[in-house]
Amino acid sequence: MAKTSPVEFIQQVRAETRKVVWPTRRQTVMTGVMVMIMTLLLAIFFFVIDSGFEALVKLLLGLATK
C-alpha cells in the first residue's frame, strides 16, 4: 500500500469536499418537518400499544387476585 504525504492527503480531501452537494434550505426544512411528524406518529403509536399492554396486565392481575 502506497504512503500518502500530508500535503497530498490535504489536496485529496479538498478535492473530495468540492464534490459534496449540500441540501438546499427547503430540503433541510422539509426533512426536519418529516422527522418531527414521524417522531410524533411513533410516539402516539407506542403510547397506544403501551396503554393496551398496561390495561391487559391490570386485567390479568385483577383476575389473579379474585
C-alpha positions as CSV (number, residue, x, y, z in Angstrom):
1,M,0.0,0.0,0.0
2,A,1.5,3.3,-1.1
3,K,2.1,6.0,1.5
4,T,0.4,9.4,1.1
5,S,2.2,12.6,2.2
6,P,0.3,15.0,4.4
7,V,0.2,17.6,1.6
8,E,-1.2,15.1,-0.9
9,F,-3.7,14.0,1.7
10,I,-4.9,17.6,2.2
11,Q,-5.2,18.0,-1.6
12,Q,-7.3,14.8,-1.9
13,V,-9.5,15.9,1.0
14,R,-10.1,19.3,-0.7
15,A,-10.9,17.6,-4.0
16,E,-13.5,15.4,-2.3
17,T,-15.1,18.2,-0.4
18,R,-15.6,20.1,-3.7
19,K,-17.8,17.1,-4.8
20,V,-20.2,17.4,-1.9
21,V,-23.7,18.6,-2.8
22,W,-25.3,20.3,0.1
23,P,-29.1,20.3,0.5
24,T,-31.0,23.5,0.0
25,R,-32.7,25.3,2.9
26,R,-36.1,24.0,1.6
27,Q,-34.8,20.4,1.5
28,T,-33.4,20.7,5.0
29,V,-36.6,22.2,6.4
30,M,-38.8,19.5,4.7
31,T,-36.6,16.8,6.1
32,G,-36.8,18.3,9.6
33,V,-40.6,18.5,9.3
34,M,-40.9,14.9,8.2
35,V,-38.7,13.8,11.1
36,M,-40.9,15.6,13.5
37,I,-44.1,14.1,12.0
38,M,-42.7,10.6,12.1
39,T,-41.5,11.1,15.7
40,L,-45.0,12.2,16.7
41,L,-46.6,9.3,14.9
42,L,-44.3,6.8,16.5
43,A,-44.8,8.4,20.0
44,I,-48.6,8.1,19.6
45,F,-48.3,4.5,18.3
46,F,-46.1,3.4,21.2
47,F,-48.3,5.2,23.7
48,V,-51.4,3.3,22.4
49,I,-49.5,0.0,22.5
50,D,-48.2,0.7,26.0
51,S,-51.6,1.7,27.2
52,G,-53.1,-1.5,25.8
53,F,-50.5,-3.7,27.5
54,E,-51.0,-1.8,30.8
55,A,-54.7,-2.4,30.6
56,L,-54.2,-6.1,29.8
57,V,-51.7,-6.6,32.7
58,K,-54.1,-4.8,35.1
59,L,-57.0,-7.1,33.9
60,L,-54.9,-10.2,34.4
61,L,-53.7,-9.1,37.8
62,G,-57.2,-8.3,38.8
63,L,-58.4,-11.8,37.8
64,A,-55.5,-13.3,39.7
65,T,-56.4,-11.6,43.0
66,K,-60.0,-12.7,43.0
